[in-house]
Every structure is written in C-alpha cells, then in structure tokens.
Amino acid sequence: FIMIGAITAAMPVNPGDNFTVHYQDLGSISGRFV
C-alpha cells in the first residue's frame, strides 16, 4: 500500500482514472478512482 500512496502522490488523478500496480512475486492491484 505504500507504493500506491507514492504513485498517487506523484501523479495527478482524476475521477474515472484507472491504475494498476504490479508487485514482484505478489501479483498486481487494479483500481479506479471515482
């Protein structure tokens, strides 16, 4: 979850934006800002 915070802090996000975070050996997390 720390990685997601760093990414959202570094990139402007708008409603409807999609994101995917890949973790080595742990799979990935996808989400959508609403």
Secondary structure, 3 states (H helix, E strand, C coil): CHHHHHHHHHCCCCCCCEEEEEECCCEEEEEECC
